[in-house]
């Protein structure tokens, strides 16, 4: 009980300090960290001063929650009574805080509020107060015996639920409500919802007239299944070569396997068009040499599938390499001791233990394919998919937000279906292979047939990938790729020119967006990894109510197309109480919650292999849950941490669909800059900028690999390290 009181008292103190010293409202230029708000304490200063000097009595509402918590702590009594008091205080404070933010929107007098009263969006002071009230509530929940009575666990669950609710469900509600909008703006209702949801235009489409491909929903499923199966097998081949063979160029192969994920949008599609399009280099060459007819096969299913295979194979590889490394050699040695050959060992021991990783890699690729709109937009032709239909419903000549919402519901239903199938296939079996017990050394080598099969699949793909990137670099040094191949540095000079005159001046047109992109990605990547891996820890290591719903909610943002998320954020955060549009904060937030599921799935795959006896041993030795997570679990999570950091960093740089609606003149992103140059026909600058971004991201990934290092699970690993 004393521990619960100390924790609640600490959060109560933090909340009061935030209320008394930090600005309640969001601070614009010159910015919070420059302390420009101190120059205008009356309007932007601490909420206590504002409430007293300007008569904004409603800002004192959260103090009611703090006062109730102080009373609960001061009166004492039994633990259950204090815990219930803390829960009630936290709920009351958060309710009053939300109410005072939502009621005052400048729409006239309400509940005694003066007519015309309005206020900006909430800022740092409100954030600290809300966090303090939330953790007072979760501390009370732990005192009720939930989460094994551990305030860290209940606080972590509460924080993630609050963040997902605010930054996923709250904005999506603005979009999904539009699904029930009646035609011609006649209000809202359910009479048209189901007919539009099951419309033949969505499900049957061209199948009705025998035109080949079906409606966008069926097309999306076919494409997603093909992409997920192909990327999972390719990713497994790369992972097996990197961990189970003596292939001399495995480091180069590893770099080539992750290159596509660090490529800005439209570049892979443009390269494929210039290679395999009707007038592409390879297409023309095949016609001139072999007389093969020039066709438009690239514009449709096969072109989109090929580009998605290039784009999403790295996701499967990053998830699977940690899983393959985590299979215990002792189990494979036991199999071979029982006279099993290498193939039988792989089939009956190694393969089943990799099932969580395979299922998670498949799920991530499936969802990525469903949500991808860049590749279908460039190469789709008449092959319609849900993501592009949603995009055109929002930004088309005749905008139809209701239709976009209906298509979004369809997409979410498909994602939920494959999510449930994945959970059924993985089941509730035990996949733990890292138990803390000593084992002798290296994993079993692959049998020759499997090894050469992996070589035959991965090496040609790596060569093809290398060819794509050689051509991309080549295209940045020619005047007009595909037409005028005269050598030039003009594109790099225009984008990244530096003048040394009375100092260093970055005068190139791309510098502003380049620096903005790097620092926003640098902030969002560790936050994404932290939230994702913390969520995975709760899902794998803890038991709590509504766990399945909690897991699904964390995957929701990954399944929603980026264009829908961008529009949802504009609709939800363009006015108080949470007013973020036009700021860098909204870009960081959209990256964190858009990319968080990769950290979740990678963390689940890796933690499923760590036996829970490791946690139990740590707790028996006197460590709490936080210490166990920090000292035992996290050191064994190197590959999962690297995967989350890498993916979130590069996606923050290469994402276009989610940020195209959120960038501003002050905070422009690299992808928005590239799209603008493509629209203006400046392909040389676009490719040059993309080349610089590829080199930048590759350097950052290699640096992260050096800093995090490999996961040392075996005695042989430790000997090798010395």
C-alpha positions, 0 to 999 in steps of 0.5 A: 500500500505504501508503494501505491501511495508513493507512486500516486503522490509522485504523479500528483506532484508532477501534475501540479507542477505542470499545471503551475509552471507550464503553458496550458495552450499550444505555443506557436512561434517562437516555439515552446523550447525557445521559451517565447511563451514567457514573454506573454505570460498572460495569454500563453503562460501557466494555466494557473495565471491565465485562469486567475487573471483572465477569468478563465475559471474552467481551466481550474477543472482538472484541480478537482481531480487532483483535490480528490486524489489528495483527499483519497491519499490523506484519509488513508484507510484500507488499500482497496478504499484508497485505490478506488478513490484514486481511480475515481479521482483520475476518471473525474479529472480526465472527464472534467479536462476533456469537457472543458476542452470540448465545450468551449469552441467559440460557439456561444455561451454554454454552462455559464461560459461567456458568449464568444469565449474561445481558446486555442488547442491544449499544450504542454501544461495540459499534456502533463496534467492529463498524463498525471491524472491518467497515471493516478488512475492506473496506480489505483487500478494496480491497487485493486489487484489488476496487472498483478498489482504492478503499477508499471504494468497498469500504467503502461497499459493505460498509456498505450490505450490512451495514446491509441484512443487519441491518435487512432480511434479519435481521428478515424471516428471523424472519417468513419462517421461519414460512411453513414452519410446519406446521399446529397447531404441529407443527414446520416443514417444506416439505410444506405450503408449496407447497400453501398458496403456490399455494392457490386462496384466494390466486390464484383466490378469487371468480373460481371462483364468478364473483363478479367479482374474483379472489383477493387476489394477482390483485386486487393485480396488477390494482390495482397495474398500474392505479395505476402506469400512472395515476400515471406518466402524471399525474406526467409531465403535471405534470412537463412542465407544470412544466418545458416550458410557460409556465403561469402557475400552475405553482408552485401546480400543483406544490404541489397535485401533492405535497399528497397525499403529505403527508396522514396515513393515512385522511384521503383515504379519509375525505374520499372517503367523505364526498364519494362514499359512499352518503350523501356530499355529491356522491352525494346532490346527484346523486340530488336533481338528476339522479335518479342512484341512490345506490350503494356504487361507492366501496367496492371497486376504483374507490374504492381505485384513486382513493385510491391515485392521489391518494396516489401520483401525487406519487411519480411527479412527484418522480421524473420532474421531475428526469428531464425537467429533465435532458434536454439541449436540444442533442439536441432542437435537433439533432433540430429542425435535421434538420427534425423537428417538436416532436412528432417531437422529443418522440417520438424524442428526449425520450421515449426519454431519459426511459425510466429515469425512467418505468420507475422511477416505474412501479416505485415506484408498482407497489410502493407499491400492492402494499404499501399497506394503509391505502386498501384497509382503508378503501375495499376492501369485498369487494375483497381484496388481499394487504396487507389479508389479511396485516394480518388474518392478523396482527391478526385474531380468529384470528392466523395468522402462517404464513399471513401469511408465505405471503402475504408470499412471494407479494407478494415474488414479484410485486415481483420479477417486475415488477422484472425486467420493468422492468430488461428494458425499460430495458435496458443502453442509454446514457441520459446527457444531461448530459455536461459539454459546453456547450449553449445554453439551454432545452429544446424547448417542447411541441407544442400538442396535447401541451401541451393534453393535459397541461393537460387531464389535470393541471389537472382533477386539481389542481382535484379535489385542491384540493377534497379539501383544502379539505374536509379543512380545512373538516372540522377547523372543524366539530363533526361533518363530514357531520352538524353543520357548526357552526363551532368551534375545539374540535378544535384547542384540545383537540389543541394547547392552550397555557397561558401561566402561569409559562412556556409549557405545551403541554397539548394532547393531541397535542403529545407525539406531534407533537414526537416525530414531528418530531424522529424524522422530522428525524433519519431523513430525511437518513439515508434520503437518504444511504443511498439516494443512496449505494446509487444511486451504487454501482449506476450508477457502480461495477461489483462482484460480485453487483450485481443481487442487491445492487440487489434487496436494496435494494428488498426493504423497499419491497415488504414491507407495513409491517405485516409489517415492524413485526411482523418488527422486534418479533420480531427486536429484542425481545431481545439481541443487538440489543434496540431495541423501545420506543426511538426508535432502532427508529423511525428505523431502520424509516423509513430502510430502509422509505423508502430505495428511493425515494432509490435509484430517484430517484438511479438515474434522475438519475445515469443521465443524468450521463455517466461522463466527468464522473467520469473527468475528475475522477479524471484531475485527481487527485481520489479517488472520495469527492471526485468524489462530493462535488464533481461528482456531488452538485451535479448531484443536486439534484432526486434529493436533494430527492425523497429528503429530501421523501419520507422526511420526509413518510413518517416523519410519515404512515406508520402500518402499519410503526410501529403495532407499534413505538410506545411510551408514551414515543415515540408517533407522530402517525399512531398518535395519529390512528388512536387518535382515529379508533377512538374516533370523534373524527374532528374531532380527527383531521382537525384534527391532520392539517391541522396536519401538512399545513401543517407538512410543506408548510412543511418541503418548501418550506424544503428546496426553498429550501435545495437549490435547482434543479439548474443544468445550462444556461447559461440556468439560470445566467443566470436565477439572476443 
